[in-house]
Amino acid sequence: MTMRKVFRNPLAAVALGVLIGAAPLAAIYSTRTAQAANPPPEALTSANPRGGVAVELPDFSTLIKRYAPAVVAIKVVEKPSGSSMQQPQGNPFGPNSPFAPFFRSLPYQHPEPVEGLGSGFIIRPDGLIVTNAHVVAGASKITVELHDRREYPAKVIGMDKISDIAVIKIPAHNLPTVTLGNSKSLRVGQWVLAIGMPFGFDYTATAGIVSALGRVLPNANKFDYVPFIQTDVPINPGNSGGPLINMQGQVVGINSEIYSRSGGYMGLSFSIPINVAMHVADQLIASGHVERGELGILIQPVNQVTANAFGLPRPEGALVTRVNPGSPAQAAGIKSGDVILALDGHKIERMTDLPVRVASLLPGTVVHLTVWRNHAEHVLTAKLGAMGTNGLLATNDRSGRLGGRLGLVVRPLTAQEQQQDQVHGGLEVEGVSGPALDAGIQPGDIVLSANGQSVSTPNQLNAIVNHAKDGDVALLIKNGDVTTFVPVQAQ
C-alpha cells in the first residue's frame, strides 16, 4: 500500500507517512511508545571513564515483561481499495452500472485483496481493543493475535478517521489489560517505550524520549484535530495502533504517524495523546460515532506582516478569512478579519490550536472567544454547532467517517459566489478524502449536481448518496471554466 505523503516544502520534499495497518505486510506501520517521567528504580549506572558524573540509563525489561501481554497484533485482509478500482484500466463500478458504457473499451481488472498488519492494546478484560482507524479501515476480515499466540476474529465497534482511532472487540474474557495514564502530565525529555510489530517482527520494543508536545499536522482536510506527541522512538511499518508507555507503565499515547523521506524511521514519530484517544474511544463504545463542536469559519495563520497590519503586539491567534452563512460564528458576531486570540481563556498561540480546541468540545457548548478587532480586544459568546452541519458534509452512518460516504467536506456557495461562478446553487469542496480523493476531486472544486439532481446543501447531497443504487454517484464538478462528470463509488 502506498504511504500518504505530505511535502512540507519543495526543497525538503519530506513525506509524512500514515502508518497504514491494512497494507502489505512489508509496508505496514505500527507505533508504540512508552513515556518516562523519571529514571526507573532499575536504571543502570554507567561511570564516566574520565571521572565525571555518572549517567543513569533506564532499564525497560521489567515494563516490557509486565505490559507486553496486553499488546496485540492485528492482522487484516483489506477489500480492494477505491483507488485500485478507479484506475483507467477498467470499469470501477461493474458491468451493471449506469456508467458501464463509458468503460466498455477498457479491460476490467479485478484487484486482489491486500493483507496487512498493525498493533493494538487491550483496555478491558472482555476483549475491547484500541488501535488506529487506518489499521482496520476497509478490512473485510480482522484477526487479533494475543501474546500467547491465541487468535480471535475481531469486529469493529466504532471508527473515527478524523482522530485515527478505532475500537474493536474479540470474543475472549479475562484478558490482561494496559494501565491508562494522563497524557497532560507528559514533559519534553521524558523517556518513553514502544512495543509493536514492525515489519511483522512481533513484540519488538524500542525506546526514546518525548521531543515535542502539541504538534498539529496538516492533512488533506486542511487541519488535523489531534495535538500529537512527538518522540524520537524508532517506529516502522507494523507499529501503528500500539501504545506509547511511560516509565510508570502507563499508556500515554497511541503511535500513529512518522515523518520520513524514505518511508522508514528517520527520527520523528507522532503519537495520539491517550486523553484524546479515550475521549474518542468512549464515544465510539457508547454510540458508535463521535460528536465534535464547530464554529463554521475558515482561518489562516498570523505572521509578522499580518500582525503589523492588524496592530497586534506579536504574531498570535487565528485570523478569520470567512464566516459561513448561518453558522454559530455568524450568530456570535464574528467577522472576516477578526483574530481569535483565546477560547474560554485558553490562548490560541497558533492557528492550529483553534480547531483542536473547538473539536474537543461537544455541540451545544457555549464558549467565550477573545477576538482582536480594530486594534482592541473584544469578547464574543458562541454556541457551538455540530461538525457536519455548517460547512461539513454530515455522516449518516455510525463509523464517523470524515466527509460521509463520499469523503467530501463541502459548504453551500453564497449568492455572491454563485454570481461570480455563474452557477445556481452548488457546493464548494473544502476537504477531500477516501473515494472522492481517489476520483481526483480537489478542494476548490464546485459540486453542481449528483446523479442528475442539482445540489445546494450538504443534506441534499447526503440524501442522493444514500439512495444511490450500489453507491454509484456521478458528480457534476466545475473546476474553473471546465465542467465534467466524475464517477465516485460511495463507501
ABEGO torsion letter per residue (X at the ends): XBBBBBBABAAAGBBBBBBBABBBAAABBBBBBBBBABBBAABBBBBBAAGBBBBBBBBAAAAAAAAAAABBBBBBBBBBBAAAAABAABBAAEAABAAAAAAAABBBBBBBBBBBBBBBBBABAAGBBBBBAAAABGBABBBBBBAAGBBBBBBBABBBAAAGBBBBBBBBBGBBBBBBBBAAABBBGBBBBBBBBBGGBBGBBBBBBBABBGBBBBBAAGBBABBBBBBABBBBBGABGBBBBBAAGBBABBBABBBBAAGBBAGBBBBBBAAAAAAAAAAAAAAGBBBBBBAGBBBBBBBAAAAAAAGBABBBEBBBABBBBGBAAAAAGBBBGBBBABBGGBBBABAAAAAAAAAABBBGBBBBBBBBBGGBBBBBBBBBBBBGABGBBBBABAAGBBGEAAGBBBBBBBAAAAAAAGBBEEBBBABBBEAAAAAGBBBGBBBABBGGBBBABAAAAAAAAAABBGGBBBBBBBBEABBBBBBBBBX
